[in-house]
Amino acid sequence: MRTPTRLATVLVVAAVGACSGAEREATPDTAARQAAAPVAVEQMPAGDSVGITNRTGAVLLSVARDSVSMGFSPATLEKIRKETDTTSVGSGLGGMIERKVKSSVQSMLSTRVMVPVDNIESVRYEDGAIQFTYRSRPRGMKLEDIKIDKEPVLQSFREEDARAFVKAVEARLVQR
């Protein structure tokens, strides 16, 4: 049985693990909310975005309008939302702390790392990974810095999906 203190500790450790490293530029996860459950390569409703999920379906990498972004997929965000739901939280100090921690975790994990397309010099799929060359170091965390289970996330996409994503980003690079 999980106690509020143990649950809060687990959530904080999970959040720190997911977000550790450098500062990152964050924005609400609008691209992920638009996407459906994990699909290989998808055109999003606005017709302006392309997104791919990694092999496990946990991460969504997308290019929308003028930026490339990465964050948890809609399915992962829904799982996090369910696991951090506060409707059954008790009252008193313990309940207040649990609600605050869960709310903070939900907010933190629904942000995305973003890089403006204008700051991308080139993109390619090489050696089993999507690779970006930047005009200048992105503010905060680079997409290459993100890892899951010690594996760079940019290596966790199916080759076909990764190549289609690279083409979508290249098309935006030509348009600028």
N, CA, C and O atoms as a DFTB+ gen file, in Angstrom:
704 C
 N C O
     1  1       0.839      -1.185       0.000
     2  2       0.000       0.000       0.000
     3  2       0.882       1.246       0.000
     4  3       1.852       1.328       0.753
     5  1       0.547       2.190      -0.829
     6  2       1.330       3.413      -0.916
     7  2       0.804       4.435       0.068
     8  3      -0.400       4.682       0.142
     9  1       1.694       5.014       0.807
    10  2       1.305       6.111       1.683
    11  2       1.502       7.403       0.918
    12  3       2.282       7.428      -0.034
    13  1       0.822       8.487       1.298
    14  2       1.007       9.756       0.579
    15  2       2.468      10.184       0.532
    16  3       2.923      10.713      -0.482
    17  1       3.207       9.963       1.613
    18  2       4.609      10.377       1.631
    19  2       5.423       9.538       0.655
    20  3       6.249      10.072      -0.086
    21  1       5.193       8.220       0.651
    22  2       5.927       7.347      -0.258
    23  2       5.582       7.687      -1.709
    24  3       6.467       7.755      -2.561
    25  1       4.300       7.900      -1.985
    26  2       3.866       8.250      -3.327
    27  2       4.489       9.569      -3.764
    28  3       4.963       9.680      -4.895
    29  1       4.496      10.556      -2.899
    30  2       5.096      11.847      -3.224
    31  2       6.575      11.674      -3.525
    32  3       7.094      12.293      -4.454
    33  1       7.261      10.842      -2.753
    34  2       8.683      10.595      -2.982
    35  2       8.896       9.941      -4.337
    36  3       9.785      10.343      -5.087
    37  1       8.079       8.925      -4.662
    38  2       8.192       8.241      -5.945
    39  2       7.952       9.223      -7.088
    40  3       8.688       9.211      -8.074
    41  1       6.935      10.070      -6.971
    42  2       6.634      11.032      -8.028
    43  2       7.740      12.054      -8.208
    44  3       8.100      12.391      -9.336
    45  1       8.279      12.548      -7.110
    46  2       9.359      13.525      -7.207
    47  2      10.582      12.895      -7.838
    48  3      11.214      13.509      -8.697
    49  1      10.936      11.669      -7.429
    50  2      12.089      10.979      -8.009
    51  2      11.864      10.757      -9.495
    52  3      12.781      10.957     -10.292
    53  1      10.660      10.346      -9.884
    54  2      10.348      10.139     -11.297
    55  2      10.454      11.439     -12.077
    56  3      10.996      11.460     -13.182
    57  1       9.948      12.505     -11.518
    58  2       9.990      13.799     -12.198
    59  2      11.414      14.300     -12.346
    60  3      11.790      14.803     -13.405
    61  1      12.204      14.168     -11.300
    62  2      13.597      14.612     -11.367
    63  2      14.357      13.775     -12.376
    64  3      15.159      14.307     -13.144
    65  1      14.116      12.476     -12.386
    66  2      14.789      11.604     -13.346
    67  2      14.429      11.947     -14.767
    68  3      15.288      11.929     -15.649
    69  1      13.180      12.258     -15.004
    70  2      12.727      12.583     -16.348
    71  2      13.218      13.942     -16.798
    72  3      13.383      14.171     -17.997
    73  1      13.450      14.836     -15.878
    74  2      13.762      16.214     -16.244
    75  2      15.163      16.637     -15.827
    76  3      15.503      17.814     -15.948
    77  1      15.975      15.725     -15.347
    78  2      17.288      16.123     -14.870
    79  2      18.167      16.547     -16.035
    80  3      17.851      16.269     -17.192
    81  1      19.246      17.205     -15.737
    82  2      20.152      17.692     -16.760
    83  2      20.203      19.187     -16.717
    84  3      20.300      19.785     -15.646
    85  1      20.137      19.796     -17.875
    86  2      20.225      21.255     -17.966
    87  2      18.835      21.870     -17.941
    88  3      17.827      21.164     -17.956
    89  1      18.799      23.191     -17.903
    90  2      17.522      23.890     -18.018
    91  2      16.968      23.579     -19.394
    92  3      17.719      23.241     -20.309
    93  1      15.661      23.692     -19.544
    94  2      15.098      23.472     -20.860
    95  2      14.010      24.485     -21.132
    96  3      13.328      24.969     -20.229
    97  1      13.875      24.784     -22.395
    98  2      12.815      25.679     -22.814
    99  2      11.534      24.862     -22.804
   100  3      11.487      23.798     -23.421
   101  1      10.515      25.319     -22.137
   102  2       9.296      24.532     -21.987
   103  2       8.099      25.294     -22.509
   104  3       8.025      26.521     -22.439
   105  1       7.167      24.523     -23.034
   106  2       5.915      25.080     -23.492
   107  2       4.836      24.041     -23.271
   108  3       5.146      22.849     -23.251
   109  1       3.596      24.431     -23.105
   110  2       2.550      23.431     -22.935
   111  2       2.571      22.445     -24.093
   112  3       2.927      22.804     -25.215
   113  1       2.200      21.238     -23.827
   114  2       2.290      20.148     -24.776
   115  2       1.142      20.154     -25.774
   116  3       0.386      19.185     -25.844
   117  1       0.995      21.229     -26.549
   118  2      -0.117      21.331     -27.477
   119  2       0.022      20.353     -28.629
   120  3      -0.973      19.777     -29.069
   121  1       1.232      20.152     -29.128
   122  2       1.415      19.218     -30.241
   123  2       1.055      17.804     -29.813
   124  3       0.426      17.067     -30.572
   125  1       1.447      17.423     -28.610
   126  2       1.130      16.077     -28.130
   127  2      -0.362      15.913     -27.903
   128  3      -0.908      14.839     -28.154
   129  1      -1.032      16.958     -27.433
   130  2      -2.473      16.848     -27.222
   131  2      -3.204      16.672     -28.546
   132  3      -4.258      16.037     -28.584
   133  1      -2.666      17.224     -29.634
   134  2      -3.317      17.096     -30.929
   135  2      -3.133      15.711     -31.518
   136  3      -3.964      15.258     -32.305
   137  1      -2.060      15.035     -31.149
   138  2      -1.752      13.742     -31.741
   139  2      -2.617      12.644     -31.125
   140  3      -3.058      12.749     -29.981
   141  1      -2.843      11.614     -31.892
   142  2      -3.604      10.472     -31.381
   143  2      -2.647       9.513     -30.684
   144  3      -1.482       9.848     -30.469
   145  1      -3.123       8.337     -30.333
   146  2      -2.283       7.320     -29.709
   147  2      -1.102       7.035     -30.623
   148  3      -1.142       7.388     -31.802
   149  1      -0.038       6.398     -30.102
   150  2       1.160       6.198     -30.898
   151  2       0.878       5.643     -32.289
   152  3       0.253       4.594     -32.450
   153  1       1.348       6.366     -33.269
   154  2       1.223       6.003     -34.664
   155  2       2.587       6.254     -35.263
   156  3       3.316       7.120     -34.779
   157  1       2.950       5.538     -36.283
   158  2       4.270       5.695     -36.868
   159  2       4.521       7.154     -37.239
   160  3       5.138       7.881     -36.460
   161  1       4.072       7.592     -38.382
   162  2       4.209       8.985     -38.788
   163  2       2.806       9.503     -38.982
   164  3       1.989       8.859     -39.641
   165  1       2.517      10.645     -38.423
   166  2       1.148      11.130     -38.507
   167  2       1.082      12.586     -38.924
   168  3       1.889      13.412     -38.498
   169  1       0.105      12.882     -39.764
   170  2      -0.225      14.265     -40.056
   171  2      -1.195      14.677     -38.968
   172  3      -2.190      13.990     -38.736
   173  1      -0.929      15.763     -38.310
   174  2      -1.816      16.207     -37.252
   175  2      -2.944      17.025     -37.858
   176  3      -2.810      17.513     -38.981
   177  1      -4.043      17.186     -37.150
   178  2      -5.244      17.815     -37.713
   179  2      -5.016      19.128     -38.434
   180  3      -5.657      19.379     -39.455
   181  1      -4.133      19.966     -37.943
   182  2      -3.927      21.265     -38.577
   183  2      -3.260      21.126     -39.939
   184  3      -3.221      22.090     -40.703
   185  1      -2.730      19.934     -40.259
   186  2      -2.042      19.730     -41.522
   187  2      -0.693      20.405     -41.539
   188  3       0.010      20.359     -42.549
   189  1      -0.322      21.024     -40.451
   190  2       0.895      21.802     -40.355
   191  2       1.980      21.056     -39.581
   192  3       3.129      21.499     -39.557
   193  1       1.644      19.954     -38.959
   194  2       2.567      19.271     -38.067
   195  2       2.762      17.822     -38.482
   196  3       1.870      17.187     -39.044
   197  1       3.946      17.323     -38.190
   198  2       4.257      15.914     -38.388
   199  2       4.869      15.427     -37.095
   200  3       5.731      16.095     -36.523
   201  1       4.433      14.266     -36.626
   202  2       4.982      13.728     -35.392
   203  2       5.234      12.247     -35.510
   204  3       4.528      11.541     -36.230
   205  1       6.241      11.775     -34.802
   206  2       6.533      10.350     -34.739
   207  2       6.705       9.964     -33.274
   208  3       7.157      10.761     -32.452
   209  1       6.337       8.729     -32.972
   210  2       6.569       8.225     -31.627
   211  2       7.703       7.206     -31.693
   212  3       7.921       6.552     -32.713
   213  1       8.418       7.090     -30.572
   214  2       9.511       6.128     -30.549
   215  2       8.960       4.708     -30.487
   216  3       7.748       4.509     -30.411
   217  1       9.861       3.715     -30.521
   218  2       9.437       2.311     -30.574
   219  2       8.529       1.915     -29.425
   220  3       7.641       1.082     -29.608
   221  1       8.724       2.481     -28.258
   222  2       7.894       2.122     -27.098
   223  2       6.607       2.933     -27.033
   224  3       5.711       2.607     -26.255
   225  1       6.505       3.976     -27.832
   226  2       5.325       4.836     -27.803
   227  2       5.354       5.865     -26.690
   228  3       4.370       6.576     -26.491
   229  1       6.458       5.966     -25.958
   230  2       6.531       6.871     -24.808
   231  2       6.824       8.316     -25.191
   232  3       6.427       9.234     -24.474
   233  1       7.512       8.532     -26.309
   234  2       7.989       9.867     -26.675
   235  2       7.419      10.278     -28.026
   236  3       7.322       9.469     -28.949
   237  1       7.040      11.558     -28.126
   238  2       6.575      12.144     -29.377
   239  2       7.578      13.202     -29.815
   240  3       7.862      14.147     -29.079
   241  1       8.111      13.031     -31.022
   242  2       9.001      14.017     -31.643
   243  2       8.196      14.633     -32.762
   244  3       7.680      13.921     -33.624
   245  1       8.080      15.966     -32.759
   246  2       7.245      16.598     -33.771
   247  2       7.894      17.849     -34.341
   248  3       8.743      18.485     -33.717
   249  1       7.462      18.172     -35.547
   250  2       7.816      19.438     -36.156
   251  2       6.490      20.112     -36.471
   252  3       5.635      19.557     -37.161
   253  1       6.343      21.317     -35.949
   254  2       5.100      22.065     -36.123
   255  2       5.462      23.519     -36.378
   256  3       6.248      24.117     -35.643
   257  1       4.891      24.065     -37.403
   258  2       5.126      25.463     -37.762
   259  2       6.612      25.778     -37.791
   260  3       7.308      25.424     -38.742
   261  1       7.100      26.445     -36.748
   262  2       8.483      26.938     -36.779
   263  2       9.379      26.291     -35.730
   264  3      10.407      26.865     -35.372
   265  1       9.013      25.096     -35.222
   266  2       9.870      24.470     -34.216
   267  2       9.789      22.950     -34.246
   268  3       8.805      22.358     -34.690
   269  1      10.862      22.348     -33.757
   270  2      10.933      20.909     -33.537
   271  2      10.828      20.732     -32.034
   272  3      11.486      21.442     -31.274
   273  1      10.002      19.785     -31.603
   274  2       9.847      19.592     -30.168
   275  2       9.781      18.114     -29.820
   276  3       9.433      17.273     -30.649
   277  1      10.127      17.819     -28.561
   278  2      10.088      16.457     -28.063
   279  2       9.533      16.464     -26.651
   280  3       9.857      17.330     -25.838
   281  1       8.695      15.488     -26.379
   282  2       8.134      15.316     -25.046
   283  2       7.450      13.975     -24.965
   284  3       7.532      13.168     -25.891
   285  1       6.774      13.737     -23.858
   286  2       6.050      12.485     -23.720
   287  2       4.897      12.440     -24.710
   288  3       4.315      13.472     -25.044
   289  1       4.572      11.242     -25.177
   290  2       3.467      11.054     -26.116
   291  2       2.136      11.238     -25.396
   292  3       2.083      11.205     -24.166
   293  1       1.062      11.431     -26.156
   294  2      -0.255      11.557     -25.526
   295  2      -0.605      10.348     -24.654
   296  3      -1.184      10.514     -23.581
   297  1      -0.264       9.145     -25.096
   298  2      -0.569       7.947     -24.301
   299  2       0.188       7.966     -22.978
   300  3      -0.369       7.615     -21.938
   301  1       1.442       8.369     -23.013
   302  2       2.243       8.448     -21.786
   303  2       1.707       9.535     -20.876
   304  3       1.615       9.340     -19.664
   305  1       1.353      10.678     -21.445
   306  2       0.785      11.761     -20.637
   307  2      -0.521      11.340     -19.974
   308  3      -0.783      11.709     -18.829
   309  1      -1.332      10.579     -20.680
   310  2      -2.590      10.096     -20.095
   311  2      -2.302       9.139     -18.937
   312  3      -2.968       9.191     -17.904
   313  1      -1.322       8.281     -19.111
   314  2      -0.937       7.357     -18.027
   315  2      -0.445       8.144     -16.813
   316  3      -0.799       7.824     -15.678
   317  1       0.361       9.160     -17.049
   318  2       0.865      10.002     -15.952
   319  2      -0.307      10.710     -15.276
   320  3      -0.369      10.791     -14.049
   321  1      -1.236      11.223     -16.088
   322  2      -2.399      11.919     -15.532
   323  2      -3.199      10.995     -14.619
   324  3      -3.609      11.393     -13.529
   325  1      -3.420       9.763     -15.067
   326  2      -4.172       8.800     -14.253
   327  2      -3.427       8.464     -12.963
   328  3      -4.035       8.363     -11.898
   329  1      -2.101       8.289     -13.064
   330  2      -1.313       7.916     -11.892
   331  2      -1.138       9.069     -10.909
   332  3      -0.800       8.851      -9.746
   333  1      -1.366      10.280     -11.371
   334  2      -1.208      11.441     -10.495
   335  2      -2.546      12.135     -10.234
   336  3      -2.585      13.286      -9.799
   337  1      -3.632      11.426     -10.504
   338  2      -4.972      11.971     -10.270
   339  2      -5.151      12.292      -8.782
   340  3      -4.752      11.515      -7.915
   341  1      -5.746      13.427      -8.509
   342  2      -5.897      13.867      -7.116
   343  2      -7.322      13.756      -6.588
   344  3      -7.606      14.231      -5.489
   345  1      -8.224      13.137      -7.350
   346  2      -9.621      13.083      -6.907
   347  2      -9.812      12.252      -5.645
   348  3     -10.740      12.506      -4.878
   349  1      -8.948      11.262      -5.415
   350  2      -9.119      10.432      -4.220
   351  2      -8.148      10.797      -3.100
   352  3      -8.009      10.060      -2.123
   353  1      -7.487      11.927      -3.247
   354  2      -6.538      12.377      -2.227
   355  2      -7.305      12.812      -0.983
   356  3      -8.343      13.469      -1.067
   357  1      -6.778      12.438       0.146
   358  2      -7.420      12.785       1.417
   359  2      -7.307      14.260       1.739
   360  3      -6.809      15.057       0.944
   361  1      -7.779      14.601       2.917
   362  2      -7.734      15.997       3.346
   363  2      -6.578      16.185       4.317
   364  3      -5.810      15.255       4.567
   365  1      -6.460      17.350       4.847
   366  2      -5.406      17.641       5.807
   367  2      -4.094      17.975       5.121
   368  3      -4.027      18.123       3.901
   369  1      -3.067      18.088       5.926
   370  2      -1.753      18.487       5.430
   371  2      -1.197      17.477       4.429
   372  3      -0.655      17.866       3.394
   373  1      -1.329      16.183       4.730
   374  2      -0.833      15.141       3.829
   375  2      -1.505      15.207       2.470
   376  3      -0.841      15.086       1.440
   377  1      -2.822      15.399       2.458
   378  2      -3.560      15.508       1.208
   379  2      -3.172      16.740       0.425
   380  3      -3.058      16.698      -0.800
   381  1      -2.969      17.838       1.132
   382  2      -2.572      19.076       0.471
   383  2      -1.197      18.910      -0.197
   384  3      -0.994      19.344      -1.331
   385  1      -0.277      18.288       0.507
   386  2       1.068      18.068      -0.040
   387  2       0.992      17.137      -1.246
   388  3       1.621      17.401      -2.271
   389  1       0.237      16.064      -1.134
   390  2       0.113      15.115      -2.245
   391  2      -0.484      15.785      -3.477
   392  3      -0.002      15.569      -4.589
   393  1      -1.539      16.604      -3.294
   394  2      -2.143      17.319      -4.427
   395  2      -1.134      18.242      -5.094
   396  3      -1.051      18.290      -6.321
   397  1      -0.371      18.971      -4.294
   398  2       0.616      19.917      -4.833
   399  2       1.696      19.179      -5.613
   400  3       2.062      19.591      -6.713
   401  1       2.206      18.089      -5.044
   402  2       3.257      17.321      -5.712
   403  2       2.735      16.736      -7.017
   404  3       3.395      16.849      -8.050
   405  1       1.571      16.119      -6.986
   406  2       1.011      15.515      -8.198
   407  2       0.739      16.560      -9.268
   408  3       1.010      16.331     -10.446
   409  1       0.215      17.685      -8.870
   410  2      -0.051      18.765      -9.817
   411  2       1.243      19.269     -10.445
   412  3       1.302      19.505     -11.652
   413  1       2.267      19.430      -9.636
   414  2       3.563      19.893     -10.142
   415  2       4.175      18.877     -11.092
   416  3       4.739      19.255     -12.119
   417  1       4.073      17.605     -10.768
   418  2       4.620      16.548     -11.623
   419  2       3.889      16.549     -12.960
   420  3       4.527      16.480     -14.011
   421  1       2.563      16.628     -12.938
   422  2       1.793      16.663     -14.184
   423  2       2.223      17.828     -15.061
   424  3       2.425      17.666     -16.264
   425  1       2.358      18.977     -14.469
   426  2       2.737      20.176     -15.212
   427  2       4.146      20.043     -15.798
   428  3       4.372      20.346     -16.969
   429  1       5.074      19.594     -14.979
   430  2       6.467      19.487     -15.412
   431  2       6.618      18.467     -16.538
   432  3       7.331      18.718     -17.510
   433  1       5.953      17.323     -16.414
   434  2       6.116      16.260     -17.399
   435  2       5.325      16.504     -18.679
   436  3       5.521      15.785     -19.659
   437  1       4.446      17.488     -18.700
   438  2       3.704      17.780     -19.917
   439  2       4.358      18.896     -20.729
   440  3       3.777      19.377     -21.702
   441  1       5.547      19.303     -20.341
   442  2       6.274      20.293     -21.132
   443  2       7.126      19.589     -22.184
   444  3       7.381      18.388     -22.100
   445  1       7.552      20.357     -23.161
   446  2       8.332      19.804     -24.266
   447  2       9.633      20.573     -24.432
   448  3       9.693      21.773     -24.164
   449  1      10.671      19.879     -24.873
   450  2      11.915      20.529     -25.257
   451  2      11.706      21.011     -26.685
   452  3      11.293      20.244     -27.554
   453  1      11.998      22.305     -26.924
   454  2      11.740      22.885     -28.244
   455  2      12.990      23.540     -28.815
   456  3      13.783      24.146     -28.094
   457  1      13.146      23.402     -30.131
   458  2      14.233      24.057     -30.851
   459  2      13.613      24.746     -32.066
   460  3      12.952      24.089     -32.869
   461  1      13.813      26.049     -32.214
   462  2      13.279      26.742     -33.394
   463  2      13.917      26.207     -34.684
   464  3      15.117      25.938     -34.726
   465  1      13.108      26.059     -35.722
   466  2      13.627      25.598     -37.016
   467  2      14.718      26.544     -37.510
   468  3      15.679      26.106     -38.142
   469  1      14.576      27.834     -37.226
   470  2      15.595      28.804     -37.645
   471  2      16.966      28.518     -37.049
   472  3      17.975      28.978     -37.582
   473  1      17.020      27.768     -35.952
   474  2      18.296      27.447     -35.325
   475  2      18.846      26.098     -35.777
   476  3      19.897      25.671     -35.297
   477  1      18.160      25.425     -36.685
   478  2      18.634      24.134     -37.186
   479  2      19.325      24.357     -38.523
   480  3      18.714      24.835     -39.478
   481  1      20.575      24.015     -38.578
   482  2      21.358      24.118     -39.817
   483  2      21.013      22.966     -40.756
   484  3      20.777      23.167     -41.947
   485  1      20.987      21.740     -40.190
   486  2      20.664      20.560     -40.992
   487  2      20.166      19.442     -40.082
   488  3      20.332      19.478     -38.863
   489  1      19.550      18.449     -40.718
   490  2      19.069      17.270     -40.009
   491  2      19.296      16.073     -40.924
   492  3      19.187      16.186     -42.145
   493  1      19.613      14.931     -40.330
   494  2      19.855      13.727     -41.122
   495  2      19.564      12.492     -40.262
   496  3      19.495      12.573     -39.036
   497  1      19.399      11.365     -40.925
   498  2      19.296      10.092     -40.227
   499  2      20.562       9.335     -40.557
   500  3      20.813       9.005     -41.716
   501  1      21.354       9.061     -39.547
   502  2      22.664       8.446     -39.755
   503  2      23.018       7.590     -38.550
   504  3      22.748       7.967     -37.410
   505  1      23.619       6.445     -38.805
   506  2      24.054       5.545     -37.729
   507  2      22.926       5.205     -36.764
   508  3      23.151       5.085     -35.559
   509  1      21.707       5.048     -37.293
   510  2      20.576       4.636     -36.468
   511  2      19.959       5.722     -35.604
   512  3      19.200       5.428     -34.681
   513  1      20.280       6.973     -35.899
   514  2      19.746       8.059     -35.073
   515  2      19.450       9.291     -35.920
   516  3      20.069       9.517     -36.961
   517  1      18.491      10.077     -35.450
   518  2      18.244      11.389     -36.042
   519  2      19.307      12.312     -35.473
   520  3      19.537      12.335     -34.264
   521  1      19.952      13.072     -36.345
   522  2      21.025      13.959     -35.903
   523  2      20.768      15.367     -36.420
   524  3      20.463      15.574     -37.594
   525  1      20.900      16.329     -35.512
   526  2      20.701      17.732     -35.844
   527  2      22.034      18.455     -35.774
   528  3      22.871      18.151     -34.924
   529  1      22.226      19.412     -36.671
   530  2      23.326      20.361     -36.580
   531  2      22.669      21.716     -36.366
   532  3      21.784      22.117     -37.122
   533  1      23.111      22.412     -35.330
   534  2      22.497      23.682     -34.955
   535  2      23.347      24.855     -35.418
   536  3      24.568      24.742     -35.529
   537  1      22.702      25.967     -35.683
   538  2      23.415      27.209     -35.999
   539  2      24.104      27.741     -34.752
   540  3      25.230      28.235     -34.822
   541  1      23.431      27.640     -33.613
   542  2      24.017      27.982     -32.313
   543  2      23.416      27.024     -31.288
   544  3      22.328      26.486     -31.490
   545  1      24.125      26.821     -30.204
   546  2      23.634      25.881     -29.181
   547  2      22.240      26.311     -28.728
   548  3      22.034      27.463     -28.344
   549  1      21.279      25.375     -28.774
   550  2      19.923      25.718     -28.321
   551  2      19.921      26.167     -26.866
   552  3      20.688      25.671     -26.041
   553  1      19.045      27.113     -26.577
   554  2      18.880      27.568     -25.211
   555  2      18.328      26.406     -24.402
   556  3      17.326      25.804     -24.788
   557  1      18.954      26.090     -23.310
   558  2      18.502      24.975     -22.485
   559  2      19.013      23.655     -23.021
   560  3      20.155      23.550     -23.467
   561  1      18.168      22.664     -22.973
   562  2      18.533      21.296     -23.320
   563  2      18.448      21.063     -24.828
   564  3      17.509      21.521     -25.479
   565  1      19.434      20.348     -25.381
   566  2      19.389      19.937     -26.782
   567  2      18.581      18.646     -26.884
   568  3      18.480      17.898     -25.911
   569  1      18.016      18.386     -28.037
   570  2      17.271      17.147     -28.251
   571  2      18.169      15.933     -28.027
   572  3      17.702      14.897     -27.554
   573  1      19.435      16.052     -28.357
   574  2      20.393      14.960     -28.188
   575  2      20.667      14.629     -26.725
   576  3      21.156      13.542     -26.420
   577  1      20.364      15.536     -25.833
   578  2      20.611      15.330     -24.403
   579  2      19.584      14.411     -23.746
   580  3      19.822      13.906     -22.649
   581  1      18.463      14.191     -24.395
   582  2      17.367      13.445     -23.778
   583  2      17.606      11.948     -23.938
   584  3      17.852      11.453     -25.038
   585  1      17.528      11.239     -22.810
   586  2      17.746       9.797     -22.798
   587  2      16.639       9.116     -22.013
   588  3      16.074       9.687     -21.080
   589  1      16.342       7.896     -22.406
   590  2      15.442       7.034     -21.643
   591  2      16.197       5.732     -21.425
   592  3      16.666       5.108     -22.377
   593  1      16.307       5.333     -20.181
   594  2      17.068       4.135     -19.821
   595  2      18.476       4.180     -20.420
   596  3      18.965       3.184     -20.954
   597  1      19.103       5.319     -20.327
   598  2      20.479       5.569     -20.771
   599  2      20.670       5.513     -22.289
   600  3      21.798       5.614     -22.771
   601  1      19.572       5.352     -23.052
   602  2      19.652       5.361     -24.512
   603  2      19.189       6.718     -25.022
   604  3      18.122       7.194     -24.633
   605  1      19.989       7.352     -25.899
   606  2      19.527       8.615     -26.482
   607  2      18.187       8.404     -27.201
   608  3      18.045       7.483     -28.005
   609  1      17.226       9.253     -26.907
   610  2      15.895       9.098     -27.493
   611  2      15.951       9.197     -29.012
   612  3      15.174       8.535     -29.700
   613  1      16.851      10.007     -29.543
   614  2      16.921      10.152     -31.000
   615  2      17.355       8.862     -31.696
   616  3      17.301       8.779     -32.923
   617  1      17.785       7.854     -30.931
   618  2      18.100       6.529     -31.481
   619  2      16.939       5.558     -31.316
   620  3      17.034       4.408     -31.746
   621  1      15.846       6.001     -30.702
   622  2      14.774       5.069     -30.349
   623  2      13.598       5.064     -31.327
   624  3      12.541       4.511     -31.021
   625  1      13.773       5.676     -32.498
   626  2      12.703       5.726     -33.485
   627  2      12.946       4.700     -34.581
   628  3      14.090       4.417     -34.935
   629  1      11.861       4.143     -35.118
   630  2      11.983       3.213     -36.240
   631  2      12.591       3.971     -37.425
   632  3      12.285       5.142     -37.649
   633  1      13.449       3.290     -38.173
   634  2      14.162       3.941     -39.273
   635  2      13.207       4.600     -40.270
   636  3      13.427       5.743     -40.672
   637  1      12.166       3.902     -40.666
   638  2      11.217       4.458     -41.633
   639  2      10.592       5.747     -41.107
   640  3      10.467       6.726     -41.843
   641  1      10.201       5.745     -39.838
   642  2       9.606       6.927     -39.227
   643  2      10.616       8.063     -39.143
   644  3      10.304       9.212     -39.454
   645  1      11.830       7.728     -38.718
   646  2      12.876       8.736     -38.558
   647  2      13.195       9.401     -39.900
   648  3      13.343      10.621     -39.974
   649  1      13.297       8.603     -40.946
   650  2      13.593       9.169     -42.273
   651  2      12.453      10.075     -42.755
   652  3      12.712      11.124     -43.346
   653  1      11.215       9.691     -42.515
   654  2      10.072      10.533     -42.896
   655  2      10.088      11.837     -42.098
   656  3       9.790      12.903     -42.636
   657  1      10.436      11.747     -40.820
   658  2      10.508      12.945     -39.983
   659  2      11.612      13.878     -40.488
   660  3      11.409      15.090     -40.567
   661  1      12.767      13.326     -40.828
   662  2      13.878      14.128     -41.352
   663  2      13.429      14.874     -42.607
   664  3      13.736      16.055     -42.769
   665  1      12.706      14.195     -43.494
   666  2      12.216      14.851     -44.714
   667  2      11.273      16.009     -44.378
   668  3      11.317      17.056     -45.024
   669  1      10.422      15.819     -43.370
   670  2       9.494      16.886     -42.971
   671  2      10.252      18.095     -42.441
   672  3       9.892      19.232     -42.744
   673  1      11.299      17.861     -41.652
   674  2      12.102      18.971     -41.118
   675  2      12.876      19.628     -42.251
   676  3      12.948      20.855     -42.317
   677  1      13.455      18.832     -43.140
   678  2      14.185      19.400     -44.281
   679  2      13.281      20.297     -45.127
   680  3      13.726      21.336     -45.613
   681  1      12.022      19.908     -45.306
   682  2      11.088      20.728     -46.070
   683  2      10.901      22.091     -45.406
   684  3      10.780      23.103     -46.096
   685  1      10.876      22.124     -44.084
   686  2      10.749      23.399     -43.377
   687  2      12.034      24.220     -43.483
   688  3      11.990      25.448     -43.539
   689  1      13.171      23.537     -43.509
   690  2      14.446      24.254     -43.629
   691  2      14.531      24.953     -44.979
   692  3      15.068      26.056     -45.071
   693  1      14.016      24.333     -46.012
   694  2      14.028      24.931     -47.353
   695  2      13.114      26.147     -47.405
   696  3      13.396      27.097     -48.136
   697  1      12.019      26.134     -46.639
   698  2      11.034      27.216     -46.663
   699  2      11.492      28.479     -45.962
   700  3      10.937      29.550     -46.210
   701  1      12.485      28.386     -45.098
   702  2      12.834      29.593     -44.317
   703  2      13.579      30.611     -45.116
   704  3      13.934      31.667     -44.594
